[in-house]
Amino acid sequence: MTLVFSCHGKKEEVKMNEEARKKAIEKVNATTNQGLDSVVTDNKKDLVCYMPLSAGIGDTLHYKGKLYGFCSRECKEEFLKNPAAYVPK
């Protein structure tokens, strides 16, 4: 597998074996999840599937002045189809 990194227009290819690739993906996932877990949202449960956000936030969205958290990108996309159906009244 080859990964291509780009920073300020400079590209660098890194060849890695399967084990190294898995470790790199785990590190990126851990860093990504860690960043979203510290986000304070206006909802405590995913508005689409009702999963508690204490289990992990996968994506967020600003909507009408509030920050909503979602367990996944898929739930966020479902919310965007008809936000009025999901926003608490």
N, CA and C of each residue as an Amber inpcrd file, in Angstrom:
protein
   267
   0.8360000  -1.1710000   0.0000000   0.0000000   0.0000000   0.0000000
   0.8790000   1.2310000   0.0000000   0.4470000   2.2630000  -0.6810000
   1.1660000   3.5280000  -0.7180000   0.2450000   4.6260000  -0.2230000
   0.7240000   5.4040000   0.7450000  -0.0090000   6.5690000   1.2230000
   0.6840000   7.7950000   0.6780000  -0.0820000   8.8050000   0.2990000
   0.4880000  10.0460000  -0.2030000   0.0850000  11.1470000   0.7560000
   1.0830000  11.8240000   1.3080000   0.8610000  12.9300000   2.2160000
   1.2110000  14.2150000   1.4950000   0.4330000  15.2630000   1.7250000
   0.7130000  16.5430000   1.0880000   0.6650000  17.6370000   2.1370000
   1.7120000  18.4350000   2.1720000   1.7700000  19.5390000   3.1220000
   2.4130000  20.7260000   2.4120000   1.6750000  21.7850000   2.2600000
   2.1800000  22.9900000   1.5980000   2.7060000  22.6880000   0.2000000
   1.9740000  21.8630000  -0.5280000   2.3230000  21.5740000  -1.9050000
   3.3960000  20.5200000  -2.0830000   3.9810000  20.0440000  -1.0140000
   5.0290000  19.0240000  -1.1020000   4.3970000  17.6590000  -0.8770000
   4.5710000  16.7520000  -1.8230000   4.0060000  15.4180000  -1.6940000
   5.0930000  14.4430000  -1.2940000   4.7250000  13.5160000  -0.4330000
   5.6720000  12.5010000   0.0030000   4.9500000  11.1610000   0.0110000
   5.5010000  10.2000000  -0.6930000   4.9140000   8.8680000  -0.7180000
   5.5660000   8.0120000   0.3450000   4.7370000   7.2450000   1.0380000
   5.2410000   6.3430000   2.0660000   4.7050000   4.9570000   1.7580000
   5.6070000   4.0190000   1.5590000   5.1960000   2.6400000   1.3360000
   5.1930000   1.9400000   2.6850000   4.1320000   1.1820000   2.9580000
   4.0700000   0.4890000   4.2390000   3.3960000  -0.8610000   4.0790000
   3.7500000  -1.7520000   4.9750000   3.1290000  -3.0710000   4.9440000
   1.7450000  -3.0080000   5.5850000   1.0350000  -4.1030000   5.5390000
  -0.3510000  -4.1520000   6.0320000  -0.4330000  -3.8200000   7.5280000
   0.4820000  -4.3450000   8.3230000   0.4670000  -4.0910000   9.7710000
   0.6830000  -2.6010000  10.0560000   1.6330000  -1.9900000   9.3710000
   1.8920000  -0.5630000   9.5640000   0.6930000   0.2700000   9.1140000
   0.0440000  -0.1550000   8.0370000  -1.1380000   0.5500000   7.5420000
  -2.2510000   0.5240000   8.5890000  -2.4910000  -0.6430000   9.1970000
  -3.5350000  -0.7620000  10.2180000  -3.2310000   0.1330000  11.4110000
  -1.9650000   0.1660000  11.8380000  -1.5830000   1.0110000  12.9810000
  -1.7720000   2.4870000  12.6530000  -1.4520000   2.8760000  11.4190000
  -1.6310000   4.2720000  11.0080000  -3.1030000   4.6550000  11.0170000
  -3.9540000   3.7780000  10.5180000  -5.3980000   4.0400000  10.4980000
  -5.9420000   4.1290000  11.9200000  -5.5080000   3.2340000  12.8170000
  -5.9460000   3.2700000  14.2120000  -5.5450000   4.5830000  14.8710000
  -4.3280000   5.0400000  14.5720000  -3.8550000   6.2950000  15.1510000
  -4.6910000   7.4760000  14.6640000  -4.9940000   7.5100000  13.3720000
  -5.8290000   8.5830000  12.8230000  -7.2180000   8.5300000  13.4370000
  -7.8030000   7.3410000  13.5380000  -9.1360000   7.2010000  14.1240000
  -9.1450000   7.6380000  15.5800000  -8.1380000   7.2550000  16.3380000
  -8.0740000   7.6350000  17.7470000  -7.9560000   9.1450000  17.8870000
  -7.1480000   9.7620000  17.0540000  -6.9740000  11.2150000  17.0980000
  -8.2620000  11.9180000  16.7010000  -8.9120000  11.4400000  15.6500000
 -10.1530000  12.0390000  15.1830000 -11.2400000  11.9200000  16.2440000
 -11.4170000  10.7190000  16.7830000 -12.4580000  10.5110000  17.7860000
 -12.1870000  11.3010000  19.0490000 -10.9280000  11.3920000  19.4360000
 -10.5790000  12.1260000  20.6380000 -10.9750000  13.5880000  20.4970000
 -10.7700000  14.1610000  19.3210000 -11.1140000  15.5540000  19.0970000
 -12.5980000  15.8100000  19.2040000 -13.4210000  14.9260000  18.6730000
 -14.8690000  15.1250000  18.7200000 -15.4620000  14.7840000  20.0780000
 -14.8370000  13.8810000  20.8190000 -15.3780000  13.5250000  22.1230000
 -15.3200000  14.6830000  23.1140000 -14.4370000  15.6400000  22.8770000
 -14.3330000  16.7780000  23.7850000 -15.2670000  17.9290000  23.3850000
 -15.9920000  17.7730000  22.2880000 -16.9150000  18.8050000  21.8110000
 -18.1810000  18.7890000  22.6620000 -18.6430000  19.9770000  23.0450000
 -19.8880000  20.1000000  23.8060000 -21.0000000  20.4390000  22.8220000
 -22.0080000  19.5810000  22.7530000 -23.1150000  19.7780000  21.8250000
 -24.3870000  20.1610000  22.5690000 -25.3670000  20.6360000  21.8290000
 -26.6510000  21.0190000  22.4190000 -27.5810000  19.8220000  22.6230000
 -27.1810000  18.6490000  22.1510000 -27.9970000  17.4460000  22.3430000
 -27.1560000  16.3660000  23.0260000 -27.7880000  15.5480000  23.8130000
 -27.1090000  14.4640000  24.5340000 -27.2700000  13.1220000  23.8310000
 -28.2510000  13.0500000  22.9270000 -28.4910000  11.8280000  22.1410000
 -28.5200000  12.2130000  20.6690000 -28.1040000  11.2730000  19.8210000
 -28.1940000  11.4670000  18.3740000 -29.6610000  11.7040000  18.0420000
 -29.9510000  12.7650000  17.2960000 -31.3300000  13.1190000  16.9780000
 -32.0020000  12.1560000  16.0120000 -31.2160000  11.3540000  15.3000000
 -31.7730000  10.4320000  14.3160000 -31.9700000   9.0350000  14.9160000
 -30.9180000   8.4750000  15.5100000 -30.9970000   7.0910000  16.0110000
 -31.1200000   7.0120000  17.5310000 -31.0300000   8.1380000  18.2200000
 -31.1820000   8.2500000  19.6680000 -30.0550000   7.6080000  20.4780000
 -28.9400000   7.2870000  19.8310000 -27.8040000   6.7390000  20.5610000
 -27.2290000   7.8200000  21.4760000 -26.9060000   7.4830000  22.7230000
 -26.2960000   8.4810000  23.6090000 -24.9470000   8.9330000  23.0460000
 -24.7220000  10.2310000  22.9940000 -23.4690000  10.7420000  22.4600000
 -22.3010000  10.4950000  23.3990000 -22.5890000  10.0670000  24.6280000
 -21.5120000   9.6970000  25.5450000 -20.7550000   8.4780000  25.0140000
 -21.3580000   7.7160000  24.1040000 -20.7070000   6.5590000  23.4870000
 -19.7290000   6.9940000  22.4020000 -19.8300000   8.2300000  21.9490000
 -18.9090000   8.7430000  20.9420000 -19.6110000   9.6050000  19.9160000
 -18.9500000  10.6890000  19.5410000 -19.4860000  11.5950000  18.5300000
 -18.7330000  11.3540000  17.2350000 -19.4620000  11.0510000  16.1780000
 -18.8520000  10.7850000  14.8850000 -18.8550000  11.9740000  13.9530000
 -19.7720000  12.9300000  14.1740000 -19.8560000  14.1010000  13.3090000
 -20.6860000  15.1620000  14.0200000 -20.5370000  16.4080000  13.5910000
 -21.2980000  17.5100000  14.1830000 -21.8590000  18.3980000  13.0810000
 -22.7930000  19.2570000  13.4640000 -23.4190000  20.1680000  12.5120000
 -23.9490000  21.3880000  13.2570000 -23.6540000  22.5810000  12.7390000
 -24.2800000  23.8010000  13.2450000 -25.5950000  23.9730000  12.4990000
 -26.6860000  24.1230000  13.2560000 -28.0000000  24.3050000  12.6470000
 -28.7980000  25.2670000  13.5100000 -29.2030000  26.3720000  12.9170000
 -30.0010000  27.4050000  13.5860000 -29.3900000  27.8110000  14.9260000
 -28.0910000  28.0830000  14.9070000 -27.4050000  28.5960000  16.0880000
 -27.0350000  27.5670000  17.1370000 -27.2630000  26.3100000  16.8740000
 -26.9220000  25.2620000  17.8330000 -25.9650000  24.2710000  17.1930000
 -25.1590000  23.6380000  18.0380000 -24.2430000  22.6050000  17.5770000
 -24.8150000  21.2470000  17.9580000 -25.1400000  20.4510000  16.9610000
 -25.6950000  19.1200000  17.1860000 -24.6350000  18.0660000  16.8980000
 -24.6080000  17.0410000  17.7270000 -23.6940000  15.9270000  17.5330000
 -24.4440000  14.7180000  16.9960000 -23.7300000  13.8870000  16.2520000
 -24.3000000  12.6680000  15.6700000 -23.3290000  11.5240000  15.8830000
 -23.8520000  10.3270000  15.9960000 -22.9850000   9.1650000  16.1990000
 -22.1900000   8.8420000  14.9470000 -22.6990000   9.2560000  13.7810000
 -22.0310000   8.9270000  12.5170000 -22.3780000   9.9540000  11.4490000
 -21.6040000   9.9130000  10.3830000 -21.8630000  10.7750000   9.2270000
 -23.2120000  10.4150000   8.6070000 -23.5580000   9.1370000   8.6310000
 -24.8310000   8.6970000   8.0440000 -26.0240000   9.3120000   8.7670000
 -25.9570000   9.3770000  10.0970000 -27.0560000  10.0020000  10.8400000
 -27.1320000  11.4940000  10.5420000 -25.9790000  12.1350000  10.4150000
 -25.9600000  13.5540000  10.0630000 -26.5990000  13.7750000   8.6900000
 -26.2610000  12.9220000   7.7270000 -26.8280000  13.0450000   6.3850000
 -28.3360000  12.8220000   6.3980000 -28.8030000  11.8920000   7.2090000
 -30.2490000  11.6470000   7.3350000 -30.9320000  12.8820000   7.9320000
 -30.3240000  13.4830000   8.9500000 -30.8340000  14.6980000   9.5700000
 -30.9710000  15.8160000   8.5340000 -29.9620000  15.9580000   7.6860000
 -29.9650000  17.0340000   6.6880000 -31.0710000  16.8960000   5.6520000
 -31.6160000  15.7110000   5.4670000 -32.7140000  15.5130000   4.5110000
 -33.9770000  16.2340000   4.9590000 -34.1880000  16.3130000   6.2970000
 -35.3880000  16.9540000   6.8280000 -35.1320000  17.3710000   8.2800000
 -34.3420000  18.4180000   8.5110000 -33.9890000  18.8160000   9.8680000
 -35.1810000  19.0780000  10.7730000 -36.2430000  19.6490000  10.2450000
 -37.4130000  19.9910000  11.0690000 -38.0290000  18.7590000  11.7130000
 -37.8820000  17.6100000  11.0840000 -38.4480000  16.3730000  11.6350000
 -37.6650000  15.8980000  12.8580000 -36.4300000  16.3520000  13.0140000
 -35.5740000  15.8430000  14.0870000 -35.2800000  16.8480000  15.1930000
 -35.3920000  18.1360000  14.9060000 -35.0610000  19.1580000  15.9060000
 -36.1160000  19.1520000  16.9960000 -35.6830000  19.1220000  18.2590000
 -36.6540000  19.1630000  19.3670000 -37.4480000  20.4730000  19.3400000
 -38.7260000  20.3810000  19.6760000 -39.6000000  21.5560000  19.6450000
 -39.6430000  22.2430000  20.9870000
